[in-house]
Each structure stands twice: as C-alpha cells, then as structure tokens.
C-alpha cells in the first residue's frame, strides 16, 4: 500500500512527515490483517476511515502539531485596559491595543526562531512593534497581511517559562472577532534541527465610548498659609491651587473637611477664582490645638469614573483669648471689609492734618497711610520745614500735574512719530523697488526693438 505525496501540504518534505506517514500505512495493514483473522466489524470500520486520504492527512498533521509543541510554545497575550474602563476583558475597537508575544523553549536549547503571523488587513491595522530588552538579537517587519519576527540567540528567563520578546500595537476598525494565525514560515531552530511552529489566536473587540480616557488625577497645592509649621490665627482662611492637565477639575466635587465639618462647593465657605479655591471656616478655630484639614477634588472624566485627589494638612492653632462666640468668623470678616470703607469728616481730616505737621518725620509715613484710608484730601497736608531727603512727603502740586500731562503727550508723540517713520520707510522702499522694475522693463523693450 502506498500514499501519493500531497504537494500542497506544509509538512510534505519534512522527515518526520515521511516517518509518520509510513507508520500510519503500516498500522492500516495490521488492522486489515486482524480483520481477516478475527472478522471484527469495528476493525473494518476503522480501516475504512483510516484509508481515507483526507482523514489520514488530518491525523498526521495533528500528530505533527503535538510533536512540534515539544520544541517551542508561542503565546499571544493581549494587554487589557484598566478594570474601570469596561469591558476590561475585551479589546477596544477603534482604539490602540497592545499584546505581548511570548515564547517558551519547552526545555529545549533554541538558538533561533522566526514567527510569521498572518492577519486580515481589512480589519486589523498594525501600528508598531517594539522588542523587549536583553532578549537576544531581534528584527521585525510589517507587511501587507503579516508580520515577521526574528530572534537570534534568544535569552529565555528559564528553560520552561515563557519569555516576552515583543510588544505588538494594533487596532481593529470594527467590533467582533478577529484571527491572528501563526503559520507558514514560523519555525524554531535547535543545534541540529529546524521545527515548524503553528497556532491560532482569537481576538475579541468591542466598541467603547472613549479611546483615550483621562487617567491622571488633579493636583492640589496649599498656597496660603505657606508654612504649615507656624501657628494659624483663630480666623484663618486657606487658599489652594488646584490644577488638572486632562479634562479639568469638576468644581462641584470640591469638598473640605475641617474641625469636624464638611464644606461642599457652592456654599459661602468655598469660593473659586480661576485655579484657586479659597476656604473660609464657618467657626472660630479652637485655641492652641493640633488640627488637620482634608481636601478632595475630582476631574470631569465620565467614562469609567472620575480621577480623585485627596490631600491632608496638619496645623497648630494660635494661643490667645476666647472671642465672642455670638459673632462668627464669616460676620467678623464682613465687618472688617466694611471697616475699610469708613471715612472721616472734614473737621476730623483737618485735625489729622494739623497733627501730621507737628509730628516727627519718622511717623509721617504711617500717618499718611491712615489719612488715605479715611479718604481725607492729601492736599491739606503741609510739609514741615525740617523735612528733608526720603522722609519728606511727596505731594503732587499743580506744576507737577502739568509736567505729568506733558510727559503723557510726549509719549503719545513718540508713538505717532514711530508710526509715521515706519510708513514713510515702507513707501520709500516700495518706490525704489518699482523704479528698479520699470528701468529693467525699459531696457528689455529697447533690446526687443533692436
């Protein structure tokens, strides 16, 4: 009994193929002899099945695959996303995905291997291939419907465990199942033999709402008070610098926990100004006590869930007398703001002006500040005869105001002069350019006439 060679078979010229094929034919002859001697019908059925050429080829290829697996095992291991971005057990369609390509030597001394992976270019796009470090001499190539990976003198982590050699980045246009096949051209080389490799890897893709979600949380910095080692006052307020490089901070997520209370954004205790968040405690801060302040904010990431940052600061409160608890800090601050708007009468301003002329020079600067805060007219002040140098109060008189106006008009004149000069230069350069062009045209016309 003889079998015809299948020229299209990948293993048709392999020595192992020839040995297995002869063994299968020998097994068929044995079964036929047993049937003749015993007359068992089940042996006849097995004989008819095994005499079929397609079935025989199938068994041979299966045996070859099992036998070759002893020499190397290739694993295509997808890298899935964070569990917060569901589905986390599938690859994301339309997005950049990655997979590790691992090879296990299966206790064999492999000196070289080549992996040829076939894919459907209409659905899968290979973005790039990155080799890992310290794994041998590597090379990679991307072709229309396949990638070719070569490693010479591969360095394995152990003789049995799989080692990652390449990181493959790819994307699928559509959701569904795609196949990557390790096929023709894939082989592992030992010191004396070359063994073929083959396998099939299934990839499942599913659509997601976002390919590049924000995964970086906001940052929080304490701006005021700067030194947390110094004692804080009993009406202390706090300023934080809050930033986010992704989808910006969700203002409504700002929460401050201080002195046993939670303060949420939107109340009069939390005010936002650009990147800055100002916190005003609603109660007087206790005297001579260690306290901590906790602040948390989140960004506006929707897919998955927001990125949250939480910071804690420790303080030591100041010593002093107990303030009137009937006036809370919020009311005290309002009173202080209103106090800044208090003004003095004309007689009170005149009295302060007379006191200014008789006081020592070293106190005049502070007194001037008080007079200004009371909205008094500084022209009422007279500089004493003994005032000199930097300690004299500089009061702008009528002549100085005129000089100031002259200075302003002079500045405007300089700007207008510069504009006029620029326009004139532009006109002059344009004139010269067109004049030169006209001269060249005249010369050309004379030359053509001649």
VOBANU-242372 format. One record per residue (C-alpha): residue number from 1; residue in three letters; x negated, y negated, z. Coordinates in steps of 0.5 Angstrom, whole numbers, padded with zeros to 4 digits. Each point is the difference from the previous one (the first is absolute). Layout:
PT  num  residu  u  v  w
PT  NUM  ALA  X  Y  Z .
...
# end
This chain:
PT  num  residu  u  v  w
PT  1  UNK  0000  0000  0000 .
PT  2  UNK  -0003  -0007  -0002 .
PT  3  UNK  0003  -0007  0001 .
PT  4  UNK  -0001  -0006  -0005 .
PT  5  UNK  -0004  -0006  0002 .
PT  6  UNK  0004  -0006  0002 .
PT  7  UNK  -0004  -0005  -0003 .
PT  8  UNK  0004  -0006  0003 .
PT  9  UNK  -0001  0003  0007 .
PT  10  UNK  -0005  -0005  0004 .
PT  11  UNK  -0003  0007  0003 .
PT  12  UNK  0000  0004  -0006 .
PT  13  UNK  -0008  -0001  -0001 .
PT  14  UNK  -0001  0001  0008 .
PT  15  UNK  -0004  0006  0002 .
PT  16  UNK  0005  0001  0006 .
PT  17  UNK  0006  0000  -0005 .
PT  18  UNK  -0003  0006  -0004 .
PT  19  UNK  -0001  0004  0006 .
PT  20  UNK  0007  -0001  0003 .
PT  21  UNK  0003  0001  -0007 .
PT  22  UNK  -0004  0007  0000 .
PT  23  UNK  0002  0001  0007 .
PT  24  UNK  0008  -0001  -0002 .
PT  25  UNK  0000  0004  -0006 .
PT  26  UNK  -0004  0006  0004 .
PT  27  UNK  0006  -0001  0005 .
PT  28  UNK  0005  0001  -0005 .
PT  29  UNK  -0003  0006  -0003 .
PT  30  UNK  0000  0003  0007 .
PT  31  UNK  0007  -0002  0001 .
PT  32  UNK  0002  0004  -0006 .
PT  33  UNK  -0003  0006  0002 .
PT  34  UNK  0003  0000  0006 .
PT  35  UNK  0007  -0001  -0003 .
PT  36  UNK  -0002  0006  -0005 .
PT  37  UNK  -0002  0005  0006 .
PT  38  UNK  0006  -0002  0005 .
PT  39  UNK  0006  -0003  -0004 .
PT  40  UNK  0001  -0006  0005 .
PT  41  UNK  0004  -0005  -0004 .
PT  42  UNK  -0002  -0006  0004 .
PT  43  UNK  -0007  0001  -0002 .
PT  44  UNK  0003  0000  -0007 .
PT  45  UNK  0003  -0007  0001 .
PT  46  UNK  -0007  -0003  0003 .
PT  47  UNK  -0003  0003  -0006 .
PT  48  UNK  0005  -0004  -0005 .
PT  49  UNK  -0001  -0006  0004 .
PT  50  UNK  -0008  0000  0000 .
PT  51  UNK  0000  0002  -0007 .
PT  52  UNK  0003  -0007  -0002 .
PT  53  UNK  -0006  -0004  -0002 .
PT  54  UNK  0003  -0007  0003 .
PT  55  UNK  0001  0004  0007 .
PT  56  UNK  -0007  0002  -0001 .
PT  57  UNK  -0003  -0006  -0001 .
PT  58  UNK  0004  -0003  0006 .
PT  59  UNK  -0003  0005  0005 .
PT  60  UNK  -0007  -0001  -0003 .
PT  61  UNK  0001  -0008  0001 .
PT  62  UNK  0003  0001  0007 .
PT  63  UNK  -0006  0004  0002 .
PT  64  UNK  -0005  -0004  -0003 .
PT  65  UNK  0003  -0006  0004 .
PT  66  UNK  0000  0003  0006 .
PT  67  UNK  -0007  0003  -0001 .
PT  68  UNK  -0003  -0007  -0002 .
PT  69  UNK  0003  -0003  0006 .
PT  70  UNK  -0005  0003  0004 .
PT  71  UNK  -0005  -0005  -0003 .
PT  72  UNK  0003  -0007  0001 .
PT  73  UNK  0006  -0003  0002 .
PT  74  UNK  0003  -0006  -0002 .
PT  75  UNK  0005  -0005  0004 .
PT  76  UNK  0003  -0006  -0003 .
PT  77  UNK  0002  -0003  0007 .
PT  78  UNK  0005  -0007  -0001 .
PT  79  UNK  -0001  -0005  0005 .
PT  80  UNK  0007  -0002  0002 .
PT  81  UNK  0002  -0007  0003 .
PT  82  UNK  0001  -0002  0007 .
PT  83  UNK  0006  0003  0003 .
PT  84  UNK  0003  -0007  0001 .
PT  85  UNK  0001  0000  -0008 .
PT  86  UNK  0005  0005  -0001 .
PT  87  UNK  0000  0005  -0004 .
PT  88  UNK  -0007  0002  0003 .
PT  89  UNK  0000  0007  -0002 .
PT  90  UNK  0000  -0002  -0008 .
PT  91  UNK  -0004  -0004  -0004 .
PT  92  UNK  0003  -0007  -0002 .
PT  93  UNK  0002  -0001  -0007 .
PT  94  UNK  -0003  -0006  -0004 .
PT  95  UNK  -0005  -0001  0006 .
PT  96  UNK  -0007  0001  0000 .
PT  97  UNK  -0001  0007  0003 .
PT  98  UNK  -0006  0004  0002 .
PT  99  UNK  -0003  0007  0001 .
PT  100  UNK  -0006  0004  0003 .
PT  101  UNK  -0003  0005  -0005 .
PT  102  UNK  -0003  0006  0005 .
PT  103  UNK  -0004  0006  -0002 .
PT  104  UNK  -0001  0006  0005 .
PT  105  UNK  -0006  0004  -0002 .
PT  106  UNK  0003  0006  0003 .
PT  107  UNK  -0006  0003  0003 .
PT  108  UNK  -0004  -0001  -0007 .
PT  109  UNK  -0006  -0003  -0002 .
PT  110  UNK  0003  -0005  -0005 .
PT  111  UNK  -0006  -0004  -0004 .
PT  112  UNK  0005  -0004  -0005 .
PT  113  UNK  0008  -0001  -0001 .
PT  114  UNK  0004  -0003  -0005 .
PT  115  UNK  0007  -0002  0001 .
PT  116  UNK  0005  -0002  -0006 .
PT  117  UNK  0006  -0002  0002 .
PT  118  UNK  0006  -0001  -0005 .
PT  119  UNK  0006  -0005  0001 .
PT  120  UNK  0006  -0003  -0004 .
PT  121  UNK  -0003  -0007  -0003 .
PT  122  UNK  0007  -0002  -0001 .
PT  123  UNK  0002  0000  0007 .
PT  124  UNK  -0007  0000  0004 .
PT  125  UNK  -0005  -0005  0000 .
PT  126  UNK  -0007  0001  0003 .
PT  127  UNK  -0002  -0006  0003 .
PT  128  UNK  -0007  0001  0002 .
PT  129  UNK  -0005  0006  0003 .
PT  130  UNK  -0004  -0001  0006 .
PT  131  UNK  -0006  0005  0002 .
PT  132  UNK  -0001  0001  0007 .
PT  133  UNK  -0007  -0001  0003 .
PT  134  UNK  -0005  0005  0002 .
PT  135  UNK  0003  0006  -0004 .
PT  136  UNK  -0004  0001  -0006 .
PT  137  UNK  -0002  -0003  -0007 .
PT  138  UNK  0007  -0002  -0003 .
PT  139  UNK  0003  -0002  -0006 .
PT  140  UNK  0007  -0002  -0002 .
PT  141  UNK  0004  -0001  -0007 .
PT  142  UNK  0007  -0002  -0001 .
PT  143  UNK  0003  0002  -0007 .
PT  144  UNK  0007  -0001  -0003 .
PT  145  UNK  0003  0006  0003 .
PT  146  UNK  -0005  0003  0005 .
PT  147  UNK  -0006  -0002  0005 .
PT  148  UNK  -0006  0004  0000 .
PT  149  UNK  -0004  0000  0007 .
PT  150  UNK  -0007  0003  0000 .
PT  151  UNK  -0004  0001  0006 .
PT  152  UNK  -0008  0003  0000 .
PT  153  UNK  -0003  0003  0006 .
PT  154  UNK  0006  -0001  0005 .
PT  155  UNK  0000  -0001  0007 .
PT  156  UNK  0005  0003  0004 .
PT  157  UNK  0002  -0001  0007 .
PT  158  UNK  0000  0007  0001 .
PT  159  UNK  0000  0007  -0003 .
PT  160  UNK  0007  0001  0001 .
PT  161  UNK  0004  -0007  0001 .
PT  162  UNK  0002  -0005  -0006 .
PT  163  UNK  -0004  -0006  -0001 .
PT  164  UNK  0003  -0006  -0003 .
PT  165  UNK  -0004  -0002  -0006 .
PT  166  UNK  0004  -0005  -0004 .
PT  167  UNK  0006  -0005  0002 .
PT  168  UNK  0005  -0001  -0006 .
PT  169  UNK  0004  -0006  -0001 .
PT  170  UNK  0006  0000  -0005 .
PT  171  UNK  0007  -0002  0000 .
PT  172  UNK  0007  0003  -0003 .
PT  173  UNK  0005  -0004  -0004 .
PT  174  UNK  0006  0004  0002 .
PT  175  UNK  0002  0004  0006 .
PT  176  UNK  0000  0007  -0001 .
PT  177  UNK  -0004  0006  0000 .
PT  178  UNK  -0007  0000  -0004 .
PT  179  UNK  -0005  0005  -0001 .
PT  180  UNK  -0008  0000  0000 .
PT  181  UNK  -0003  0006  -0003 .
PT  182  UNK  -0007  0003  0002 .
PT  183  UNK  -0001  0003  -0007 .
PT  184  UNK  -0005  0002  -0006 .
PT  185  UNK  -0007  -0003  0001 .
PT  186  UNK  0000  0001  0008 .
PT  187  UNK  -0005  0004  0003 .
PT  188  UNK  -0005  0002  0006 .
PT  189  UNK  -0007  0002  -0001 .
PT  190  UNK  -0004  0004  0004 .
PT  191  UNK  -0007  0002  0000 .
PT  192  UNK  0001  0005  -0005 .
PT  193  UNK  0008  0000  -0003 .
PT  194  UNK  0005  -0005  -0002 .
PT  195  UNK  0007  0001  0002 .
PT  196  UNK  0006  -0004  -0002 .
PT  197  UNK  0005  -0004  0004 .
PT  198  UNK  0007  -0001  -0001 .
PT  199  UNK  0006  -0002  0004 .
PT  200  UNK  0006  -0005  0000 .
PT  201  UNK  0002  -0006  0005 .
PT  202  UNK  0007  -0002  0000 .
PT  203  UNK  0001  -0008  0002 .
PT  204  UNK  0007  -0003  0002 .
PT  205  UNK  0001  -0007  -0001 .
PT  206  UNK  0006  -0004  0003 .
PT  207  UNK  0002  -0008  -0001 .
PT  208  UNK  -0001  -0005  0006 .
PT  209  UNK  0002  -0007  0001 .
PT  210  UNK  -0008  -0002  0000 .
PT  211  UNK  -0006  0002  -0002 .
PT  212  UNK  -0005  -0005  0004 .
PT  213  UNK  0003  -0001  0007 .
PT  214  UNK  -0003  -0005  0005 .
PT  215  UNK  -0003  0005  0005 .
PT  216  UNK  -0004  -0006  0003 .
PT  217  UNK  0003  -0003  0007 .
PT  218  UNK  0000  -0007  0001 .
PT  219  UNK  -0006  -0003  0005 .
PT  220  UNK  0001  -0004  0006 .
PT  221  UNK  -0005  -0005  0003 .
PT  222  UNK  0001  -0005  0006 .
PT  223  UNK  -0001  -0007  -0002 .
PT  224  UNK  0002  -0003  0007 .
PT  225  UNK  -0003  0000  0005 .
PT  226  UNK  -0006  0002  -0003 .
PT  227  UNK  -0004  0003  0006 .
PT  228  UNK  0004  0005  0004 .
PT  229  UNK  -0004  0001  0006 .
PT  230  UNK  0002  -0007  0002 .
PT  231  UNK  0006  -0001  0004 .
PT  232  UNK  0006  -0002  -0003 .
PT  233  UNK  0005  -0006  0002 .
PT  234  UNK  0006  0001  0003 .
PT  235  UNK  0004  -0003  -0006 .
PT  236  UNK  -0005  0003  -0005 .
PT  237  UNK  0002  0002  -0007 .
PT  238  UNK  -0003  0004  -0005 .
PT  239  UNK  -0002  0000  -0008 .
PT  240  UNK  -0001  0006  -0004 .
PT  241  UNK  -0003  0000  -0007 .
PT  242  UNK  0004  0006  -0004 .
PT  243  UNK  -0002  0002  -0007 .
PT  244  UNK  0001  0005  -0005 .
PT  245  UNK  -0003  0002  -0006 .
PT  246  UNK  0005  0004  -0003 .
PT  247  UNK  0008  -0002  0000 .
PT  248  UNK  -0001  -0005  0005 .
PT  249  UNK  0003  0000  0007 .
PT  250  UNK  0007  0001  0002 .
PT  251  UNK  0002  -0006  0004 .
PT  252  UNK  0006  0004  0004 .
PT  253  UNK  -0005  0005  0002 .
PT  254  UNK  -0004  -0004  0005 .
PT  255  UNK  0001  0002  0007 .
PT  256  UNK  -0004  -0003  0006 .
PT  257  UNK  0001  0004  0007 .
PT  258  UNK  -0003  -0004  0006 .
PT  259  UNK  0002  -0001  0007 .
PT  260  UNK  0005  0006  0000 .
PT  261  UNK  0004  -0003  -0006 .
PT  262  UNK  0000  0001  -0008 .
PT  263  UNK  0001  -0006  -0004 .
PT  264  UNK  0002  0001  -0007 .
PT  265  UNK  -0001  -0004  -0006 .
PT  266  UNK  0006  -0005  -0001 .
PT  267  UNK  0000  -0003  0007 .
PT  268  UNK  -0003  -0007  0002 .
PT  269  UNK  -0005  0004  0003 .
PT  270  UNK  -0003  0002  -0006 .
PT  271  UNK  -0002  -0005  -0006 .
PT  272  UNK  -0004  0002  -0006 .
PT  273  UNK  -0004  -0005  -0004 .
PT  274  UNK  -0003  0003  -0006 .
PT  275  UNK  -0005  0006  0002 .
PT  276  UNK  0001  -0003  0007 .
PT  277  UNK  0005  0003  0006 .
PT  278  UNK  0001  -0005  0006 .
PT  279  UNK  0003  0004  0006 .
PT  280  UNK  0003  -0004  0006 .
PT  281  UNK  0001  0004  0006 .
PT  282  UNK  0007  -0002  0003 .
PT  283  UNK  -0002  0001  0007 .
PT  284  UNK  -0006  -0003  0004 .
PT  285  UNK  -0006  0004  0000 .
PT  286  UNK  -0001  0003  0007 .
PT  287  UNK  -0006  -0003  0004 .
PT  288  UNK  -0006  0004  0001 .
PT  289  UNK  0002  0006  -0003 .
PT  290  UNK  -0003  0005  -0006 .
PT  291  UNK  0005  0001  -0005 .
PT  292  UNK  0000  0003  -0007 .
PT  293  UNK  0003  -0003  -0007 .
PT  294  UNK  0002  0005  -0005 .
PT  295  UNK  0002  -0002  -0007 .
PT  296  UNK  0002  0004  -0006 .
PT  297  UNK  0002  -0001  -0007 .
PT  298  UNK  0001  0004  -0007 .
PT  299  UNK  0000  -0002  -0007 .
PT  300  UNK  0005  0001  -0005 .
PT  301  UNK  -0001  0007  -0003 .
PT  302  UNK  0006  0003  -0002 .
PT  303  UNK  -0002  0007  -0003 .
PT  304  UNK  -0002  0005  0006 .
PT  305  UNK  0000  -0005  0006 .
PT  306  UNK  -0003  -0007  0002 .
PT  307  UNK  -0007  0000  0002 .
PT  308  UNK  0000  -0003  0007 .
PT  309  UNK  -0006  -0003  0004 .
PT  310  UNK  0000  -0001  0008 .
PT  311  UNK  -0005  -0004  0004 .
PT  312  UNK  0000  -0001  0007 .
PT  313  UNK  -0004  -0005  0004 .
PT  314  UNK  -0002  -0001  0007 .
PT  315  UNK  0001  -0006  0004 .
PT  316  UNK  -0002  -0003  0007 .
PT  317  UNK  0005  -0006  0002 .
PT  318  UNK  -0002  -0006  0004 .
PT  319  UNK  0001  -0002  0007 .
PT  320  UNK  0004  -0006  0002 .
PT  321  UNK  0006  -0002  0004 .
PT  322  UNK  0007  0003  -0002 .
PT  323  UNK  0004  -0004  -0005 .
PT  324  UNK  0007  -0002  0001 .
PT  325  UNK  0004  0006  -0003 .
PT  326  UNK  0006  -0004  -0002 .
PT  327  UNK  -0004  -0003  -0006 .
PT  328  UNK  -0002  0006  -0004 .
PT  329  UNK  -0006  -0001  -0005 .
PT  330  UNK  0004  -0001  -0006 .
PT  331  UNK  0003  -0006  0003 .
PT  332  UNK  -0006  -0002  0003 .
PT  333  UNK  -0004  0000  -0007 .
PT  334  UNK  0006  -0004  -0003 .
PT  335  UNK  0000  -0005  0006 .
PT  336  UNK  -0008  -0001  -0002 .
PT  337  UNK  0002  -0001  -0007 .
PT  338  UNK  0005  -0005  0001 .
PT  339  UNK  -0005  -0004  0005 .
PT  340  UNK  -0005  -0001  -0006 .
PT  341  UNK  0006  -0005  -0003 .
PT  342  UNK  0000  -0004  0007 .
PT  343  UNK  -0001  -0008  -0002 .
PT  344  UNK  -0002  -0006  0005 .
PT  345  UNK  0004  -0006  0000 .
PT  346  UNK  -0003  -0007  -0003 .
PT  347  UNK  -0002  -0002  0007 .
PT  348  UNK  -0003  0007  0002 .
PT  349  UNK  -0004  -0001  -0006 .
PT  350  UNK  -0003  -0007  0002 .
PT  351  UNK  -0001  0003  0007 .
PT  352  UNK  -0005  0005  -0003 .
PT  353  UNK  -0003  -0004  -0005 .
PT  354  UNK  -0002  -0005  0006 .
PT  355  UNK  -0003  0006  0004 .
PT  356  UNK  -0004  0002  -0007 .
PT  357  UNK  -0003  -0007  0000 .
PT  358  UNK  -0002  0001  0007 .
PT  359  UNK  -0002  0007  0001 .
PT  360  UNK  -0007  0003  -0001 .
PT  361  UNK  -0002  0002  -0007 .
PT  362  UNK  -0001  0007  0001 .
PT  363  UNK  0007  0000  0002 .
PT  364  UNK  0003  -0004  -0006 .
PT  365  UNK  0000  0006  -0005 .
PT  366  UNK  0004  0005  0004 .
PT  367  UNK  0005  -0006  0002 .
PT  368  UNK  0000  -0002  -0008 .
PT  369  UNK  0003  0007  -0001 .
PT  370  UNK  0005  -0001  0006 .
PT  371  UNK  0003  -0006  -0003 .
PT  372  UNK  0000  0003  -0007 .
PT  373  UNK  0004  0006  0003 .
PT  374  UNK  0005  -0005  0003 .
PT  375  UNK  0001  -0004  -0007 .
PT  376  UNK  -0003  -0006  0002 .
PT  377  UNK  -0003  -0005  -0005 .
PT  378  UNK  -0007  0000  0000 .
PT  379  UNK  -0001  -0007  -0003 .
PT  380  UNK  0002  -0002  0007 .
PT  381  UNK  -0007  0002  0003 .
PT  382  UNK  -0006  -0004  0001 .
PT  383  UNK  -0007  0002  0000 .
PT  384  UNK  -0003  -0003  0006 .
PT  385  UNK  -0007  -0004  -0002 .
PT  386  UNK  -0004  0005  0004 .
PT  387  UNK  0002  0006  -0005 .
PT  388  UNK  -0006  0002  -0005 .
PT  389  UNK  -0002  0006  -0004 .
PT  390  UNK  0004  0006  -0001 .
PT  391  UNK  0004  -0001  0006 .
PT  392  UNK  0004  -0006  -0003 .
PT  393  UNK  0007  0001  -0002 .
PT  394  UNK  0000  -0001  -0008 .
PT  395  UNK  0007  -0004  -0001 .
PT  396  UNK  0001  -0001  -0008 .
PT  397  UNK  0002  -0007  -0001 .
PT  398  UNK  0002  -0004  -0006 .
PT  399  UNK  -0006  -0001  -0003 .
PT  400  UNK  -0002  0008  0000 .
PT  401  UNK  0007  0002  -0002 .
PT  402  UNK  -0002  -0005  -0007 .
PT  403  UNK  -0006  0004  0000 .
PT  404  UNK  0003  0006  0000 .
PT  405  UNK  0005  -0002  -0005 .
PT  406  UNK  -0006  -0002  -0005 .
PT  407  UNK  -0003  0007  0002 .
PT  408  UNK  0006  0003  -0003 .
PT  409  UNK  0001  -0004  -0006 .
PT  410  UNK  -0008  0001  -0001 .
PT  411  UNK  0001  0008  0000 .
PT  412  UNK  0006  -0001  -0005 .
PT  413  UNK  -0004  -0004  -0005 .
PT  414  UNK  -0006  0005  0000 .
PT  415  UNK  0005  0006  -0002 .
PT  416  UNK  0003  -0004  -0005 .
PT  417  UNK  -0007  -0002  -0003 .
PT  418  UNK  -0002  0007  0000 .
PT  419  UNK  0006  0002  -0004 .
PT  420  UNK  -0001  -0006  -0005 .
PT  421  UNK  -0007  0002  -0001 .
PT  422  UNK  0002  0007  -0001 .
PT  423  UNK  0005  -0001  -0005 .
PT  424  UNK  -0005  -0005  -0004 .
PT  425  UNK  -0005  0005  0000 .
PT  426  UNK  0004  0005  -0003 .
PT  427  UNK  0002  -0005  -0005 .
PT  428  UNK  -0007  -0001  -0002 .
PT  429  UNK  -0002  0007  0000 .
PT  430  UNK  0006  0001  -0005 .
PT  431  UNK  -0001  -0006  -0004 .
PT  432  UNK  -0007  0003  -0001 .
PT  433  UNK  0002  0007  -0002 .
PT  434  UNK  0005  -0002  -0005 .
PT  435  UNK  -0005  -0005  -0003 .
PT  436  UNK  -0005  0005  -0001 .
PT  437  UNK  0005  0005  -0003 .
PT  438  UNK  0002  -0006  -0005 .
PT  439  UNK  -0007  -0001  -0002 .
PT  440  UNK  -0001  0007  -0001 .
PT  441  UNK  0006  0000  -0005 .
PT  442  UNK  -0002  -0006  -0004 .
PT  443  UNK  -0007  0004  -0001 .
PT  444  UNK  0004  0006  -0002 .
PT  445  UNK  0004  -0004  -0005 .
PT  446  UNK  -0005  -0003  -0003 .
PT  447  UNK  -0004  0006  -0001 .
PT  448  UNK  0006  0004  -0003 .
PT  449  UNK  0001  -0006  -0005 .
PT  450  UNK  -0008  0000  -0002 .
# end
